[in-house]
Amino acid sequence: MKYEEAMKRLEEIVGQIEEGKLDIDMITERLKEARTLIRFCRDRLYETDEEVRKIMESEE
């Protein structure tokens, strides 16, 4: 999965929750999915930050 895809899915989940169209079981499932997506995005951002730092350090 790409970062952009994960963010798009998170936006969809937020929209579904905000619309109030999900029953309690679906809210629970969507929140679990959102937690996984958030973790993925956070890790990807951290990895990218590390890569950029290494590149910047190697150019000095």
Secondary structure, 3 states (H helix, E strand, C coil): CCHHHHHHHHHHHHHHHHHCCCCHHHHHHHHHHHHHHHHHHHHHHHHHHHHHHHHHHHHC
